């Protein structure tokens, strides 16, 4: 069997291989031909001749029906992990004759799923057949595959042939984004600088002009840093500054320690946290960037999500760490916390494989120690650990 299978695959992809019914008919034709030689009966020769003719026709027609079929693939829209990819292909029949009984197989990468098959009854001449299927996803990533396989045994089913077509596909699966209503990691960034003013001795200015700013009632999800406490105390309800954004401070940089050594589950959580923090800061109309060891600083929602979809732990450190800017540092290595710049924050995952708890060697800046038994979303919304 180990020898027969490679031979069969070679015949199917380069010519055609007999199906089970083809082997049976071939055996019958040989038996009738042998009986005809022994008995010299003409009707036995006739039956064997017709059988061999059917086998010849059945071997020629399947490859010919696939010769002028082509494949066009539509771009695959990005999705988040857990959602279904929408894969769309068009099979074009460029001949003057209809093509029937075709099997189409999209050869997916094994990490995404098993190959997906579709049986097509008929493709009329000079037309196309549109095939749309939905592929479930479980993990983030950028998936690429290049091959679609066409197969048929028509019209008699005695021989089977397969032909491959190049059809490049790229599917981007974004990391899951948590819905954060508040996040002290982001909301409290730059508070020290806001109190001290900038290094040139000037107080930080807001993005709006003039001294009087519009106030509105507090809505769930508003950052606490925008609450105007004096006015809130006067009216007995929370009032929020409208569209106030600090422009004199540093940009928020969310830095993922992708060059470090991680447990797989911890790194996946760190990627989810980085995406959630970035989009939360973006919704708050803050200037925010993402840093990874392989890409350096990037910004823009689509670019950031694609960067995080492709991020791997222990990747080559091409970009240098942002030394002079406060960052939100996501890491599993507590030793890296000692080199954070002034005003930084951190999120630390514990290395549970060692069996012992890690000690935080730098408590100078507030941060979060992620507990594996608790939900990540609730932990990102809790007050920070501080000295």
N, C-alpha and C positions, 0 to 999 in steps of 0.2 A: 504493500500500500504506500510506503514511503517513496517508492520509485514511481508508481503510477500517477500519484497526485501532481508532482512537478511536470510530468509529461503532459497530463491533461490540461494543466494551466497554460503551459507553453502553446499547446494546440489551440486552445480557446482564444488566446490573446493575439495569435499570429495567423491562424487559419480558422479552423473549426474542429471541434471534438465531438465524437459520437455521443449522443445521449443513451440512456439505458435502452430505450426503444430502438435506437439505431443499431446498437450491438445485437439486439434480438433479431431484427430484420436481416442484418448482415449474416448472422449465423444461419437463419432459415434459407437465405439465398444460396449460401455455400452448400448447405445440405441438398437443396433441390438440384444444384448444378452437379454435385457428386452423384446423386441418384440418376440424373440424366445421362451421365457418362456410362454408368453401369448398365442402364436399361436401354439406352439409345432412344428414349421416348421424347418426342418433340415437345409435348406439352410441359414436361419438366424443364426443358431448356427455356421455354417461353416464360414460365413462372420465375425462374431464376433471373432471366434477362430483365423482366419488368422490375423485379426487386432491386437489382443493381442500378437500373435507371432511376428509380425513386431515391435511392441512396445518393446518387450523383447530383440530382436536382436539389435534394435536401442539404447537401454540403455546399452548394454554390450560392443559393439564394440568401441565407442569413448574413454572410459578410457583405453582400451587395446592398442589402437593405440598410446597413449601418454606415455605408461609405460617405454619404452626403448629409448626414445629420451633424449639426453643430450645436454648441451650448453657449448661452449667454447668461451671465450671472449679474444680478442687481447688487448694489452695495448693501451691506448688512448694517442696519442702524445699531448704534451702541445701546446696551442695556445694563442694568445693575445686576449684581449677583443674586440669583434666585428667580430672575425673570427669564422669559423665553426669548431666544433669538428668532427673528423672522428671516428665514432663508428663502430666496426667490430665484428660480431658474427658468429659463425659456429654452425649449428644445425645438430647433428649427429644422423643418423638412424642406430642403432646397430642390427636391426632385419633382418630376411631373407625375409621379405615382404616389398614392397614399402608402404610408408605412404603418404596419400593425404589429401588435403584440411585442411591445418594447418594454424592457425593464431598465430603469435608471437608478443608479446607486451613487449617492454622494459620499465620498470617502472622507469621513471626519477624522481628526486626530484622536487617538485613543483616550487622551485626557479629557476630551470634551464629550465623547460618547461613541456608540457603535455606528457603523455606516447605516445611512438611512436609504431605504428602497422605495421605489414607486413604480407600479405597473401601469402602462399606458396602453389602452385598447387600440386606438388609431390616431395617427397624425395625418390629416389630409395634405394633399400636395400644395406646396408653396405657402404653407401656414406654419404656425408655431403652437406649441403646447406650453402653457404656463403652469409651473409647479411651485406651490408655496407650502412650506412645512415649518413647524415651530420646534426648536431644539431647546430643551430645558438646560439651564446652567446652574451650577452649584458654587463655583469659585470664580473670583476675579481673574483676569488675565487677558492677554492678547493671543488669540488663536488663529493660526494660518493653516490652510490646506489648499491643495492645488489640483485635485483629480476628481473627475466625474466619470463613471463607467457606464457604458451602454451595453446591453446584452439582449440577445434574441435567439429564438429557435424556430421562428416562423419561416415558411408557412406550415411545415409538416411536423416539426418538433423532433426530428430524428437526429439533428446535429445542433450543437450549441456553440455560439461564439460571443466573445466580449471584446469591446474596443474602448480604450481610454481616451478622454479628451482633457486637455489642460483648461482649467477654469479656476483661476486664483481667487481665493476668498480670505478676507481678514475680518474677524469678529472681535470686537472689543467689549469686554465685560468689566464694567466699573465696580469698584468696591462698594459695599453697602454704606449708605449715608444715614447716620442716626439723626432723628429729629430732636434737636436740642432747643428747649425753650429759654434756657439760660446757661451760661458757661463762665464761671469765675476765671478760668485760665485766660480767656479772651477779654472778658469785661474788665478785669483788674490790671491788664497790661498797661504800663505807662502811668499808673497812678503816682508812683514816686516822682517821675519826671514832671507830671502835671503840677505837683506841689512845689517842686524846686525851680521850675522854669527851665529853659534850654541852657546849654553851656555858655552861651554868649551873654547871659544875664537878663534875657528878655522873657517875659511870661509867655506861655503858650497861647496862641490865638485860635479861635474857632473858625470853621469854614464859612459861617454866615457873617455878613457885614453888619456894622452897628453894634450898639451896646444892648439894645432891647431885642430879645428873641421870643418867638412865639412859644407858648406852652400849651400842652394838651393833656387830657387825662391819661393815666398809665394804662397800657394794654399788655396782656400776657405775652411774654416774649421780649419785651423791651429790656435792654441792658440796664442794670442798676446804676451804672455810671452816668446815665443821662437824667436821672431823677433830680429835680430841683427841690431840695429838702426844705428850704425856707418857705417857698410858696406852698409846698405840700402841707407843712404844718399850719399855715395860715388858713387854708381851705379845708383842712381835715381829710384830704384825699391826696393820693400820689399824683403829682404833675411831672411831666417829662418835657425836656427841651426838644423842640422840633428840629430835626435834621442837624444836630450838633455833631461835628466830627473834628477831632483834634488833628490839626495839620502841622503843628510845629514839632511833634514827637517823631519817634522812629516808626518805620513800618513794622507790622507784625510779621515775623517769619516763623512758620511752622516747619521744624527741622526733623526729619526722620533719619534715625541712625541706621541707614540701610547697609552700611559697610560693616556693622558689628555682627557678632555672633548671636543668633536668636533661636529660641524654640519656634517651631513652625506655627503653632497656635497663637503664641504671643505676637509674632510678627504680623499675622493676619489681623489681629485686633489692633495693632499699632497702625496699620494701613487704614483700617476703618476709622480709627480715631483721627488720623491726619485729614482724611476726606471730610469728616464731620466738622472738625474745627475750622477747616478752610471755608467751607460753605456757610457755616454759622457767622464767621467774621465777615464774609462777603455780603451776607444778608444784612449785617449791621452797618454796611457801607464803610467799612474800614479798609485801609490799604494793607493787603495781606499777600504774602508770597509763600511758596512751598520750596523747601530745600531737600534734596536727596544727594547721596554721595556720587551717583552716576550722572546726574543732570545739572546739579547746582540749583540756582534760583529760577523758578518758573512761576508764572501767574496766568490767570484766565481759567474759568471753570472747566472748559473742555480739555485744555492742555494739562491741567493739574490732575483731573480724573484719569486721563490716559497715562500720565506719568505714574500714578499710583497703581493703575492696573498692571503696568509692566514691571513694577519694582520687585526686587528680589533681595533677600537677606544675604549678607556677605558678598555683595557685589563690589566690583572694583571701584575704589575711591578716586574718581577723576577730579571732582570739585573739592576745594578746600572749605573747611567749616567757616561760617560767617563769624569771625572773631570779635568784631567791634559792634555788633548789633544784638539787642536782646532777642531771644528766640524762645519758642515753646519746644523744648527738646524731648523727643519721644525715643526712649532707649530701654534696653534690658541690662545694660552695663552701668552700675552705680558709680564706677570710677570716672566715667565721663562727666559727671555732674560737677566735679571740682574745677573744670575749665570753662564753665559757662560765663558769659559776659554779664555785666551789671544789668539788673532789671529783668533777667530771664525767668522763665518758668519751666517746669519739667513734668513728664509723666513717665513713671518707672514701672516696668513689668518685672515680676519676680521670676528667677530661673528655678522652676520647681524640679528640674531634673537633678539638681545637685543634692536635694533632700534637706537643705538648710536654708534659712532665710538670709537674704542679703542685707547688709547694712548700708544705709545711705551715708556716704562719706562727706556730703556737702549739704548742710541744712541752711545755707545762707539765703536761699531763695525758696519761695513757696512752690509746692507742686502736689502731685497726686501719686500715691502708690496703688496700683491697680490690684484689686483682690480677685482671684480667679473665680471664687464662688459667687460673686456679685455681678449684676448686669453692668456692662460697660457704659451704657447710656446714663444710668443713674449716677455712676461714679464721676463722669465728666461734668455733672451738674452740681456736685457737692462742693462745699467750701474747701479751700486748699489747705494742705499741711504746711505749717510755717514754724519757725523757731520760737 
